[in-house]
Amino acid sequence: MILFGYCDTGKIIFRKYIATIFILKIHTWKMCLCLGPPGSGKTLLLKRLQNQEAIDITSNPTPTVGVNLAKVRLSEEPFVEISIKEVGGAMAPIWKNYYVGTREIIYVVDTSNLCQIAAAGTMLYGILADDYLKSARILLVITKMDVSYRQMRNEALLMLQMNRLKKEIGREITVLEASAMSGEGAAEIIEWLRGKKKAKTNENKVA
């Protein structure tokens, strides 16, 4: 009886092991960092990427203090889900503590806040120059396009000193416009997260 009980237990454990391997093969998780100055719209953007239609646009946004983790579904078959770790802008001095093992970074800049853009450029330079992130893919998301003029996009890129970054760092940066309020750019960001080389309409690359 003990022998048969042991065999039955062994079969159950083996089946659970096979089931776990099968699940891990189907469900793929990736990790990404979402960074940017305080109040740039990181949290709201991640909520939009999670397809949260009922986004409260009436309440005053509260800057993230600490770290938020958002899971964004990239595809159904095969099931692919990415974990995006948002690190508050106030924590910029210790962002580097989260760089190890990071392969993708979403960097968010608010185009409606010109006073913030220059500082955002300095932070971005530090990210691109870090040795731990030399092989990481970089997505620059220009947010709040619904409250700023379209020409602000080019002014923002100028203030971010993209040409200097191009010459000194020699990295490819994908630039996308987005609005968490309207949902503009969300589909293109998902495409980028899927690893697509070409996103749709509003993508520009600075190489």
TIRO-2110 file (N, C-alpha, C; in Angstrom, 1 decimal):
// TIRO-2110
0.8, -1.2, 0.0, N, 1, A
0.0, 0.0, 0.0, CA, 1, A
0.9, 1.3, 0.0, C, 1, A
1.9, 1.2, 0.8, N, 2, A
2.8, 2.4, 0.9, CA, 2, A
3.5, 2.6, -0.5, C, 2, A
3.9, 1.5, -1.1, N, 3, A
4.5, 1.6, -2.4, CA, 3, A
3.6, 2.2, -3.5, C, 3, A
2.4, 1.7, -3.5, N, 4, A
1.4, 2.2, -4.5, CA, 4, A
1.1, 3.7, -4.2, C, 4, A
1.0, 4.0, -2.9, N, 5, A
0.8, 5.4, -2.5, CA, 5, A
1.9, 6.3, -3.0, C, 5, A
3.1, 5.8, -2.8, N, 6, A
4.3, 6.6, -3.3, CA, 6, A
4.3, 6.8, -4.8, C, 6, A
3.9, 5.7, -5.5, N, 7, A
3.9, 5.8, -7.0, CA, 7, A
2.8, 6.8, -7.4, C, 7, A
1.7, 6.8, -6.7, N, 8, A
0.6, 7.7, -7.1, CA, 8, A
1.1, 9.2, -6.8, C, 8, A
1.7, 9.4, -5.7, N, 9, A
2.2, 10.7, -5.4, CA, 9, A
3.3, 11.2, -6.4, C, 9, A
4.1, 10.2, -6.8, N, 10, A
5.1, 10.5, -7.8, CA, 10, A
4.5, 10.9, -9.1, C, 10, A
3.4, 10.3, -9.5, N, 11, A
2.7, 10.6, -10.8, CA, 11, A
2.1, 12.0, -10.7, C, 11, A
1.6, 12.3, -9.6, N, 12, A
1.0, 13.7, -9.4, CA, 12, A
2.0, 14.7, -9.5, C, 12, A
3.2, 14.5, -8.8, N, 13, A
4.2, 15.5, -8.9, CA, 13, A
4.8, 15.6, -10.3, C, 13, A
4.9, 14.5, -11.0, N, 14, A
5.4, 14.6, -12.4, CA, 14, A
4.4, 15.3, -13.3, C, 14, A
3.1, 15.1, -13.1, N, 15, A
2.1, 15.8, -13.9, CA, 15, A
2.1, 17.3, -13.7, C, 15, A
2.3, 17.7, -12.4, N, 16, A
2.4, 19.1, -12.1, CA, 16, A
3.6, 19.7, -12.7, C, 16, A
4.7, 19.0, -12.7, N, 17, A
5.9, 19.5, -13.3, CA, 17, A
5.7, 19.7, -14.8, C, 17, A
5.1, 18.7, -15.5, N, 18, A
4.9, 18.9, -16.9, CA, 18, A
3.9, 20.0, -17.2, C, 18, A
2.9, 20.2, -16.4, N, 19, A
1.9, 21.3, -16.5, CA, 19, A
2.6, 22.6, -16.3, C, 19, A
3.6, 22.7, -15.4, N, 20, A
4.3, 24.0, -15.1, CA, 20, A
5.1, 24.3, -16.3, C, 20, A
5.9, 23.3, -16.9, N, 21, A
6.7, 23.6, -18.1, CA, 21, A
5.8, 24.0, -19.2, C, 21, A
4.7, 23.4, -19.4, N, 22, A
3.8, 23.8, -20.5, CA, 22, A
3.3, 25.2, -20.4, C, 22, A
2.9, 25.6, -19.1, N, 23, A
2.4, 27.0, -18.9, CA, 23, A
3.5, 28.0, -19.1, C, 23, A
4.7, 27.7, -18.7, N, 24, A
5.8, 28.6, -18.9, CA, 24, A
6.2, 28.8, -20.3, C, 24, A
6.0, 27.7, -21.1, N, 25, A
6.3, 27.8, -22.5, CA, 25, A
5.3, 28.7, -23.3, C, 25, A
4.0, 28.7, -22.8, N, 26, A
3.0, 29.4, -23.4, CA, 26, A
3.0, 30.9, -22.9, C, 26, A
3.1, 31.1, -21.6, N, 27, A
3.1, 32.4, -21.0, CA, 27, A
4.5, 32.9, -21.0, C, 27, A
4.8, 34.0, -21.7, N, 28, A
6.1, 34.6, -21.7, CA, 28, A
6.0, 36.0, -21.0, C, 28, A
6.9, 36.2, -20.1, N, 29, A
7.0, 37.5, -19.4, CA, 29, A
8.3, 38.2, -19.8, C, 29, A
8.2, 39.5, -19.9, N, 30, A
9.3, 40.4, -20.2, CA, 30, A
9.3, 41.5, -19.1, C, 30, A
10.5, 42.1, -18.9, N, 31, A
10.5, 43.2, -18.0, CA, 31, A
11.0, 44.5, -18.7, C, 31, A
10.4, 45.6, -18.3, N, 32, A
10.7, 46.9, -18.9, CA, 32, A
10.7, 48.0, -17.9, C, 32, A
11.5, 49.0, -18.0, N, 33, A
11.5, 50.1, -17.1, CA, 33, A
10.8, 51.3, -17.7, C, 33, A
10.0, 52.0, -16.9, N, 34, A
9.3, 53.2, -17.4, CA, 34, A
9.9, 54.4, -16.5, C, 34, A
10.6, 55.3, -17.1, N, 35, A
11.2, 56.4, -16.4, CA, 35, A
10.8, 57.7, -17.0, C, 35, A
11.1, 58.8, -16.3, N, 36, A
10.8, 60.1, -16.7, CA, 36, A
10.7, 61.1, -15.5, C, 36, A
10.7, 62.4, -15.8, N, 37, A
10.6, 63.4, -14.7, CA, 37, A
9.3, 63.3, -14.0, C, 37, A
9.2, 63.8, -12.8, N, 38, A
7.9, 63.8, -12.0, CA, 38, A
6.8, 64.5, -12.8, C, 38, A
5.6, 63.9, -12.8, N, 39, A
4.5, 64.5, -13.5, CA, 39, A
4.5, 64.5, -15.0, C, 39, A
5.3, 63.6, -15.6, N, 40, A
5.3, 63.5, -17.0, CA, 40, A
4.2, 62.6, -17.6, C, 40, A
3.5, 61.9, -16.7, N, 41, A
2.3, 61.2, -17.2, CA, 41, A
2.6, 59.7, -17.3, C, 41, A
3.6, 59.2, -16.6, N, 42, A
4.0, 57.8, -16.7, CA, 42, A
2.9, 56.8, -16.3, C, 42, A
2.3, 57.1, -15.1, N, 43, A
1.3, 56.2, -14.5, CA, 43, A
0.0, 56.2, -15.4, C, 43, A
-0.4, 57.3, -15.8, N, 44, A
-1.6, 57.4, -16.7, CA, 44, A
-1.4, 56.6, -18.0, C, 44, A
-0.2, 56.8, -18.5, N, 45, A
0.2, 56.1, -19.8, CA, 45, A
0.1, 54.6, -19.6, C, 45, A
0.7, 54.1, -18.5, N, 46, A
0.6, 52.7, -18.3, CA, 46, A
-0.8, 52.2, -18.1, C, 46, A
-1.6, 52.9, -17.5, N, 47, A
-3.0, 52.5, -17.3, CA, 47, A
-3.7, 52.4, -18.7, C, 47, A
-3.3, 53.4, -19.6, N, 48, A
-3.9, 53.3, -20.9, CA, 48, A
-3.4, 52.1, -21.7, C, 48, A
-2.2, 51.7, -21.5, N, 49, A
-1.6, 50.5, -22.1, CA, 49, A
-2.3, 49.2, -21.6, C, 49, A
-2.8, 49.3, -20.4, N, 50, A
-3.5, 48.2, -19.8, CA, 50, A
-5.0, 48.1, -20.3, C, 50, A
-5.3, 49.0, -21.2, N, 51, A
-6.7, 49.1, -21.7, CA, 51, A
-7.7, 49.5, -20.7, C, 51, A
-7.3, 50.3, -19.8, N, 52, A
-8.3, 50.8, -18.8, CA, 52, A
-9.0, 52.0, -19.4, C, 52, A
-10.2, 51.7, -19.9, N, 53, A
-11.0, 52.7, -20.5, CA, 53, A
-11.5, 53.8, -19.5, C, 53, A
-11.8, 53.4, -18.3, N, 54, A
-12.4, 54.3, -17.4, CA, 54, A
-11.3, 55.0, -16.6, C, 54, A
-10.5, 55.8, -17.3, N, 55, A
-9.4, 56.6, -16.7, CA, 55, A
-10.0, 57.9, -16.2, C, 55, A
-9.7, 58.2, -14.9, N, 56, A
-10.2, 59.4, -14.3, CA, 56, A
-9.4, 60.6, -14.7, C, 56, A
-10.0, 61.4, -15.5, N, 57, A
-9.2, 62.6, -16.0, CA, 57, A
-9.6, 63.9, -15.2, C, 57, A
-10.4, 63.7, -14.2, N, 58, A
-10.9, 64.9, -13.4, CA, 58, A
-10.0, 65.1, -12.2, C, 58, A
-9.4, 64.0, -11.7, N, 59, A
-8.6, 64.2, -10.4, CA, 59, A
-7.2, 64.7, -10.8, C, 59, A
-6.6, 65.4, -9.8, N, 60, A
-5.3, 65.9, -10.0, CA, 60, A
-4.3, 64.7, -9.9, C, 60, A
-3.4, 64.6, -10.9, N, 61, A
-2.4, 63.5, -10.8, CA, 61, A
-1.5, 63.6, -9.6, C, 61, A
-1.1, 62.5, -9.0, N, 62, A
-0.2, 62.5, -7.9, CA, 62, A
1.1, 61.9, -8.4, C, 62, A
2.3, 62.6, -8.2, N, 63, A
3.5, 62.0, -8.7, CA, 63, A
3.8, 60.7, -7.9, C, 63, A
4.3, 59.7, -8.7, N, 64, A
4.7, 58.4, -8.1, CA, 64, A
5.8, 58.5, -7.1, C, 64, A
5.6, 58.0, -5.9, N, 65, A
6.7, 58.0, -4.9, CA, 65, A
7.0, 56.5, -4.7, C, 65, A
8.1, 56.1, -5.2, N, 66, A
8.4, 54.7, -5.1, CA, 66, A
8.3, 54.0, -6.5, C, 66, A
7.8, 52.7, -6.5, N, 67, A
7.8, 51.9, -7.7, CA, 67, A
6.4, 51.3, -7.9, C, 67, A
5.9, 51.4, -9.1, N, 68, A
4.7, 50.8, -9.5, CA, 68, A
5.0, 49.7, -10.5, C, 68, A
4.2, 48.6, -10.5, N, 69, A
4.4, 47.5, -11.4, CA, 69, A
3.1, 47.3, -12.2, C, 69, A
3.2, 47.4, -13.5, N, 70, A
2.0, 47.3, -14.4, CA, 70, A
2.3, 46.1, -15.4, C, 70, A
1.3, 45.2, -15.5, N, 71, A
1.4, 44.1, -16.5, CA, 71, A
0.6, 44.5, -17.7, C, 71, A
1.2, 44.5, -18.8, N, 72, A
0.6, 44.8, -20.1, CA, 72, A
0.6, 43.6, -21.0, C, 72, A
-0.6, 43.3, -21.5, N, 73, A
-0.7, 42.1, -22.4, CA, 73, A
-0.3, 42.6, -23.8, C, 73, A
0.6, 41.8, -24.4, N, 74, A
1.1, 42.2, -25.8, CA, 74, A
0.4, 41.3, -26.9, C, 74, A
0.0, 40.1, -26.5, N, 75, A
-0.7, 39.2, -27.5, CA, 75, A
-1.4, 38.1, -26.8, C, 75, A
-2.4, 37.5, -27.4, N, 76, A
-3.2, 36.5, -26.8, CA, 76, A
-2.6, 35.1, -27.2, C, 76, A
-2.3, 34.9, -28.5, N, 77, A
-1.8, 33.6, -29.0, CA, 77, A
-0.5, 33.8, -29.8, C, 77, A
0.6, 33.5, -29.3, N, 78, A
0.8, 33.0, -27.9, CA, 78, A
0.7, 34.1, -26.9, C, 78, A
0.3, 33.7, -25.7, N, 79, A
0.1, 34.7, -24.6, CA, 79, A
1.4, 35.3, -24.2, C, 79, A
1.5, 36.6, -24.4, N, 80, A
2.8, 37.3, -24.0, CA, 80, A
2.4, 38.5, -23.2, C, 80, A
3.0, 38.6, -22.0, N, 81, A
2.7, 39.7, -21.1, CA, 81, A
4.0, 40.3, -20.6, C, 81, A
4.0, 41.6, -20.6, N, 82, A
5.3, 42.3, -20.2, CA, 82, A
5.0, 43.0, -18.9, C, 82, A
6.0, 42.9, -18.0, N, 83, A
5.9, 43.7, -16.7, CA, 83, A
6.7, 45.0, -16.8, C, 83, A
6.0, 46.1, -16.7, N, 84, A
6.6, 47.4, -16.8, CA, 84, A
6.8, 48.0, -15.4, C, 84, A
8.0, 48.2, -15.0, N, 85, A
8.2, 48.8, -13.7, CA, 85, A
8.4, 50.3, -13.8, C, 85, A
7.5, 51.0, -13.2, N, 86, A
7.6, 52.5, -13.2, CA, 86, A
8.3, 52.9, -12.0, C, 86, A
9.4, 53.7, -12.2, N, 87, A
10.1, 54.2, -11.0, CA, 87, A
9.9, 55.7, -11.0, C, 87, A
9.4, 56.2, -9.9, N, 88, A
9.1, 57.6, -9.8, CA, 88, A
10.2, 58.6, -10.2, C, 88, A
9.8, 59.7, -10.8, N, 89, A
10.8, 60.7, -11.2, CA, 89, A
11.6, 61.3, -10.1, C, 89, A
11.0, 61.4, -8.9, N, 90, A
11.7, 61.9, -7.7, CA, 90, A
12.8, 61.0, -7.3, C, 90, A
12.8, 59.7, -7.8, N, 91, A
13.8, 58.7, -7.5, CA, 91, A
15.0, 58.7, -8.5, C, 91, A
15.0, 59.7, -9.4, N, 92, A
16.0, 59.7, -10.4, CA, 92, A
17.5, 59.5, -10.0, C, 92, A
17.9, 60.0, -8.8, N, 93, A
19.2, 59.7, -8.3, CA, 93, A
19.5, 58.2, -8.1, C, 93, A
18.5, 57.4, -7.9, N, 94, A
18.7, 55.9, -7.7, CA, 94, A
18.1, 55.1, -8.8, C, 94, A
17.8, 55.7, -9.9, N, 95, A
17.3, 54.9, -11.1, CA, 95, A
18.2, 53.8, -11.4, C, 95, A
19.5, 54.1, -11.4, N, 96, A
20.6, 53.1, -11.8, CA, 96, A
20.5, 51.8, -11.0, C, 96, A
19.9, 51.9, -9.8, N, 97, A
19.8, 50.6, -9.1, CA, 97, A
18.8, 49.6, -9.7, C, 97, A
18.1, 50.1, -10.7, N, 98, A
17.1, 49.2, -11.4, CA, 98, A
17.6, 48.8, -12.8, C, 98, A
18.8, 49.2, -13.2, N, 99, A
19.2, 49.0, -14.6, CA, 99, A
19.7, 47.6, -14.9, C, 99, A
20.2, 46.9, -13.9, N, 100, A
20.8, 45.6, -14.2, CA, 100, A
19.7, 44.7, -14.7, C, 100, A
20.1, 44.1, -15.9, N, 101, A
19.2, 43.1, -16.5, CA, 101, A
18.0, 43.8, -17.3, C, 101, A
18.0, 45.1, -17.4, N, 102, A
16.9, 45.8, -18.2, CA, 102, A
17.2, 45.8, -19.6, C, 102, A
16.3, 45.4, -20.4, N, 103, A
16.5, 45.3, -21.9, CA, 103, A
15.7, 46.3, -22.6, C, 103, A
14.7, 46.9, -22.0, N, 104, A
13.8, 47.9, -22.6, CA, 104, A
13.5, 49.1, -21.7, C, 104, A
13.6, 50.3, -22.2, N, 105, A
13.2, 51.4, -21.4, CA, 105, A
12.3, 52.3, -22.1, C, 105, A
11.2, 52.7, -21.4, N, 106, A
10.2, 53.7, -21.9, CA, 106, A
10.5, 55.0, -21.2, C, 106, A
10.9, 56.0, -21.9, N, 107, A
11.3, 57.3, -21.2, CA, 107, A
10.2, 58.3, -21.6, C, 107, A
9.5, 58.8, -20.6, N, 108, A
8.3, 59.7, -20.9, CA, 108, A
8.7, 61.1, -20.6, C, 108, A
8.3, 62.0, -21.5, N, 109, A
8.5, 63.5, -21.4, CA, 109, A
7.2, 64.2, -21.7, C, 109, A
6.9, 65.2, -20.9, N, 110, A
5.7, 66.0, -21.0, CA, 110, A
6.0, 67.2, -21.9, C, 110, A
5.4, 67.2, -23.1, N, 111, A
5.6, 68.4, -24.0, CA, 111, A
4.9, 69.6, -23.6, C, 111, A
4.0, 69.6, -22.7, N, 112, A
3.3, 70.8, -22.2, CA, 112, A
4.0, 71.5, -21.1, C, 112, A
5.1, 70.9, -20.7, N, 113, A
5.9, 71.5, -19.6, CA, 113, A
7.4, 71.8, -20.1, C, 113, A
7.5, 73.0, -20.8, N, 114, A
8.8, 73.3, -21.4, CA, 114, A
9.9, 73.5, -20.3, C, 114, A
9.5, 73.9, -19.1, N, 115, A
10.5, 74.1, -18.1, CA, 115, A
11.2, 72.7, -17.7, C, 115, A
10.5, 71.7, -17.9, N, 116, A
10.9, 70.4, -17.5, CA, 116, A
11.8, 69.6, -18.6, C, 116, A
11.6, 70.1, -19.8, N, 117, A
12.2, 69.3, -20.9, CA, 117, A
13.7, 69.3, -20.9, C, 117, A
14.3, 70.5, -20.6, N, 118, A
15.8, 70.5, -20.5, CA, 118, A
16.4, 69.6, -19.5, C, 118, A
15.8, 69.5, -18.3, N, 119, A
16.2, 68.6, -17.3, CA, 119, A
16.0, 67.2, -17.7, C, 119, A
14.9, 66.9, -18.4, N, 120, A
14.6, 65.6, -18.9, CA, 120, A
15.6, 65.1, -19.9, C, 120, A
16.2, 66.0, -20.7, N, 121, A
17.3, 65.7, -21.6, CA, 121, A
18.5, 65.3, -20.9, C, 121, A
18.8, 66.0, -19.8, N, 122, A
20.0, 65.6, -19.0, CA, 122, A
19.9, 64.2, -18.4, C, 122, A
18.6, 63.9, -17.9, N, 123, A
18.4, 62.6, -17.3, CA, 123, A
18.5, 61.5, -18.4, C, 123, A
18.0, 61.8, -19.6, N, 124, A
18.0, 60.8, -20.7, CA, 124, A
19.5, 60.6, -21.1, C, 124, A
20.3, 61.6, -21.1, N, 125, A
21.7, 61.4, -21.5, CA, 125, A
22.4, 60.4, -20.5, C, 125, A
22.0, 60.6, -19.2, N, 126, A
22.6, 59.7, -18.2, CA, 126, A
22.2, 58.3, -18.4, C, 126, A
20.9, 58.1, -18.8, N, 127, A
20.4, 56.7, -19.1, CA, 127, A
21.2, 56.1, -20.3, C, 127, A
21.3, 56.9, -21.4, N, 128, A
22.0, 56.3, -22.6, CA, 128, A
23.4, 56.1, -22.4, C, 128, A
24.1, 56.8, -21.5, N, 129, A
25.5, 56.6, -21.3, CA, 129, A
25.8, 55.5, -20.3, C, 129, A
24.8, 55.0, -19.6, N, 130, A
25.1, 54.0, -18.6, CA, 130, A
25.5, 52.6, -19.2, C, 130, A
26.6, 52.1, -18.7, N, 131, A
27.1, 50.8, -19.2, CA, 131, A
26.1, 49.7, -19.2, C, 131, A
25.3, 49.6, -18.1, N, 132, A
24.3, 48.5, -18.0, CA, 132, A
23.2, 48.6, -19.0, C, 132, A
23.1, 49.7, -19.7, N, 133, A
22.0, 49.9, -20.6, CA, 133, A
22.4, 50.0, -22.1, C, 133, A
23.7, 49.6, -22.3, N, 134, A
24.2, 49.7, -23.7, CA, 134, A
23.5, 48.9, -24.7, C, 134, A
22.9, 47.8, -24.3, N, 135, A
22.2, 46.9, -25.2, CA, 135, A
20.7, 47.1, -25.1, C, 135, A
20.2, 48.0, -24.3, N, 136, A
18.8, 48.1, -24.0, CA, 136, A
18.1, 48.9, -25.2, C, 136, A
16.9, 48.6, -25.5, N, 137, A
16.1, 49.3, -26.5, CA, 137, A
15.5, 50.5, -25.8, C, 137, A
15.5, 51.7, -26.5, N, 138, A
15.0, 52.9, -25.8, CA, 138, A
13.9, 53.5, -26.6, C, 138, A
12.8, 53.7, -25.9, N, 139, A
11.6, 54.4, -26.5, CA, 139, A
11.4, 55.7, -25.8, C, 139, A
11.4, 56.8, -26.6, N, 140, A
11.1, 58.1, -26.0, CA, 140, A
9.7, 58.4, -26.4, C, 140, A
8.8, 58.6, -25.3, N, 141, A
7.4, 58.9, -25.5, CA, 141, A
7.2, 60.3, -25.1, C, 141, A
6.7, 61.1, -26.1, N, 142, A
6.4, 62.5, -25.9, CA, 142, A
4.9, 62.5, -25.6, C, 142, A
4.5, 62.8, -24.4, N, 143, A
3.2, 62.8, -23.9, CA, 143, A
2.4, 64.1, -23.9, C, 143, A
1.1, 64.0, -23.6, N, 144, A
0.2, 65.1, -23.4, CA, 144, A
0.2, 66.0, -24.7, C, 144, A
0.2, 65.3, -25.8, N, 145, A
0.0, 65.9, -27.1, CA, 145, A
-1.3, 66.6, -27.3, C, 145, A
-2.3, 66.1, -26.4, N, 146, A
-3.7, 66.7, -26.5, CA, 146, A
-3.8, 68.1, -25.9, C, 146, A
-2.8, 68.5, -25.1, N, 147, A
-2.8, 69.8, -24.5, CA, 147, A
-1.7, 70.7, -25.0, C, 147, A
-0.9, 70.3, -25.9, N, 148, A
0.2, 71.1, -26.4, CA, 148, A
0.1, 71.2, -28.0, C, 148, A
0.6, 72.2, -28.5, N, 149, A
0.6, 72.4, -29.9, CA, 149, A
1.5, 71.3, -30.6, C, 149, A
1.1, 71.0, -31.9, N, 150, A
1.9, 70.0, -32.6, CA, 150, A
3.3, 70.4, -32.8, C, 150, A
3.5, 71.7, -33.0, N, 151, A
4.9, 72.1, -33.3, CA, 151, A
5.8, 72.0, -32.0, C, 151, A
5.1, 71.8, -30.9, N, 152, A
5.9, 71.6, -29.7, CA, 152, A
6.7, 70.3, -29.7, C, 152, A
6.3, 69.4, -30.6, N, 153, A
7.0, 68.1, -30.7, CA, 153, A
8.5, 68.4, -31.1, C, 153, A
8.6, 69.2, -32.2, N, 154, A
10.0, 69.5, -32.7, CA, 154, A
10.8, 70.3, -31.7, C, 154, A
10.1, 71.3, -31.0, N, 155, A
10.7, 72.1, -30.0, CA, 155, A
11.2, 71.2, -28.9, C, 155, A
10.4, 70.2, -28.5, N, 156, A
10.8, 69.3, -27.4, CA, 156, A
12.0, 68.5, -27.8, C, 156, A
12.0, 68.0, -29.0, N, 157, A
13.2, 67.2, -29.5, CA, 157, A
14.5, 68.1, -29.5, C, 157, A
14.3, 69.4, -29.9, N, 158, A
15.4, 70.3, -29.9, CA, 158, A
15.9, 70.6, -28.5, C, 158, A
15.0, 70.8, -27.6, N, 159, A
15.4, 71.0, -26.2, CA, 159, A
16.0, 69.8, -25.5, C, 159, A
15.6, 68.6, -26.0, N, 160, A
16.2, 67.4, -25.5, CA, 160, A
17.6, 67.2, -26.0, C, 160, A
18.0, 68.0, -27.0, N, 161, A
19.3, 67.9, -27.6, CA, 161, A
19.6, 66.6, -28.2, C, 161, A
18.6, 66.2, -29.1, N, 162, A
18.7, 64.9, -29.7, CA, 162, A
19.8, 64.7, -30.6, C, 162, A
20.2, 65.9, -31.3, N, 163, A
21.3, 65.8, -32.2, CA, 163, A
22.6, 65.5, -31.4, C, 163, A
22.8, 66.1, -30.2, N, 164, A
24.0, 65.9, -29.4, CA, 164, A
24.0, 64.4, -29.0, C, 164, A
22.8, 63.9, -28.6, N, 165, A
22.8, 62.5, -28.2, CA, 165, A
23.1, 61.6, -29.3, C, 165, A
22.7, 62.0, -30.5, N, 166, A
23.0, 61.2, -31.7, CA, 166, A
24.5, 61.1, -32.0, C, 166, A
25.2, 62.2, -31.8, N, 167, A
26.6, 62.3, -32.1, CA, 167, A
27.5, 61.6, -31.0, C, 167, A
27.1, 61.9, -29.7, N, 168, A
27.9, 61.5, -28.6, CA, 168, A
27.7, 60.0, -28.2, C, 168, A
26.4, 59.6, -28.2, N, 169, A
26.1, 58.3, -27.7, CA, 169, A
26.0, 57.3, -28.9, C, 169, A
25.6, 57.7, -30.1, N, 170, A
25.5, 56.8, -31.2, CA, 170, A
24.5, 55.7, -31.0, C, 170, A
23.4, 56.0, -30.3, N, 171, A
22.3, 55.0, -30.0, CA, 171, A
21.1, 55.3, -30.9, C, 171, A
20.3, 54.3, -31.2, N, 172, A
19.1, 54.4, -31.8, CA, 172, A
18.0, 54.6, -30.8, C, 172, A
17.2, 55.7, -31.0, N, 173, A
16.1, 56.0, -30.1, CA, 173, A
14.8, 56.1, -30.9, C, 173, A
13.8, 55.3, -30.5, N, 174, A
12.5, 55.4, -31.2, CA, 174, A
11.7, 56.5, -30.5, C, 174, A
11.1, 57.4, -31.2, N, 175, A
10.3, 58.5, -30.7, CA, 175, A
8.8, 58.3, -31.1, C, 175, A
8.0, 58.3, -30.1, N, 176, A
6.5, 58.2, -30.4, CA, 176, A
5.8, 59.3, -29.6, C, 176, A
4.7, 59.9, -30.3, N, 177, A
3.8, 60.8, -29.6, CA, 177, A
2.7, 60.0, -29.0, C, 177, A
2.2, 60.5, -27.8, N, 178, A
1.2, 59.8, -27.2, CA, 178, A
0.3, 60.7, -26.3, C, 178, A
-0.9, 60.3, -26.1, N, 179, A
-1.8, 61.0, -25.2, CA, 179, A
-2.6, 59.9, -24.4, C, 179, A
-2.3, 59.9, -23.1, N, 180, A
-3.0, 58.9, -22.2, CA, 180, A
-4.5, 59.2, -22.2, C, 180, A
-4.9, 60.4, -22.3, N, 181, A
-6.3, 60.8, -22.3, CA, 181, A
-7.1, 60.3, -23.5, C, 181, A
-6.5, 60.5, -24.7, N, 182, A
-7.3, 60.1, -25.9, CA, 182, A
-6.9, 58.7, -26.3, C, 182, A
-5.8, 58.2, -25.8, N, 183, A
-5.3, 56.8, -26.3, CA, 183, A
-4.4, 56.9, -27.5, C, 183, A
-4.2, 58.1, -28.0, N, 184, A
-3.3, 58.2, -29.2, CA, 184, A
-1.9, 57.7, -28.8, C, 184, A
-1.4, 56.9, -29.7, N, 185, A
0.0, 56.3, -29.6, CA, 185, A
0.1, 55.0, -28.8, C, 185, A
-1.0, 54.6, -28.1, N, 186, A
-1.0, 53.4, -27.3, CA, 186, A
-0.7, 52.2, -28.2, C, 186, A
-1.3, 52.1, -29.3, N, 187, A
-1.1, 50.9, -30.2, CA, 187, A
0.3, 50.8, -30.7, C, 187, A
0.9, 52.0, -31.0, N, 188, A
2.2, 52.0, -31.5, CA, 188, A
3.2, 51.6, -30.4, C, 188, A
2.9, 52.0, -29.2, N, 189, A
3.8, 51.6, -28.1, CA, 189, A
3.8, 50.1, -27.9, C, 189, A
2.6, 49.5, -28.0, N, 190, A
2.4, 48.1, -27.8, CA, 190, A
3.2, 47.4, -28.9, C, 190, A
3.2, 47.9, -30.2, N, 191, A
3.9, 47.3, -31.3, CA, 191, A
5.4, 47.4, -31.0, C, 191, A
5.9, 48.5, -30.4, N, 192, A
7.3, 48.6, -30.1, CA, 192, A
7.7, 47.6, -29.0, C, 192, A
6.8, 47.4, -28.0, N, 193, A
7.1, 46.5, -26.9, CA, 193, A
7.1, 45.0, -27.5, C, 193, A
6.4, 44.8, -28.5, N, 194, A
6.4, 43.5, -29.2, CA, 194, A
7.7, 43.2, -29.9, C, 194, A
8.5, 44.2, -30.1, N, 195, A
9.8, 44.1, -30.7, CA, 195, A
9.7, 44.3, -32.2, C, 195, A
8.6, 45.0, -32.7, N, 196, A
8.4, 45.3, -34.1, CA, 196, A
9.4, 46.4, -34.4, C, 196, A
10.1, 46.2, -35.6, N, 197, A
11.1, 47.2, -36.0, CA, 197, A
10.4, 48.5, -36.5, C, 197, A
9.2, 48.3, -37.1, N, 198, A
8.5, 49.4, -37.6, CA, 198, A
7.1, 49.6, -37.0, C, 198, A
7.0, 50.7, -36.3, N, 199, A
5.7, 51.0, -35.7, CA, 199, A
4.9, 51.8, -36.7, C, 199, A
3.7, 52.2, -36.4, N, 200, A
2.9, 52.9, -37.4, CA, 200, A
3.1, 54.4, -37.4, C, 200, A
2.2, 55.1, -37.9, N, 201, A
2.1, 56.5, -38.3, CA, 201, A
3.1, 57.4, -37.6, C, 201, A
3.2, 57.5, -36.3, N, 202, A
3.9, 58.6, -35.7, CA, 202, A
5.3, 58.3, -35.1, C, 202, A
5.8, 57.2, -35.6, N, 203, A
7.2, 56.8, -35.1, CA, 203, A
8.3, 57.5, -35.9, C, 203, A
9.3, 58.0, -35.2, N, 204, A
10.5, 58.5, -35.8, CA, 204, A
11.7, 58.0, -35.0, C, 204, A
12.7, 57.7, -35.8, N, 205, A
13.9, 57.1, -35.1, CA, 205, A
15.0, 58.1, -35.2, C, 205, A
15.7, 58.3, -34.1, N, 206, A
16.9, 59.1, -34.1, CA, 206, A
18.1, 58.2, -33.9, C, 206, A
18.9, 58.1, -35.0, N, 207, A
20.0, 57.1, -34.9, CA, 207, A
21.3, 57.8, -34.8, C, 207, A
END
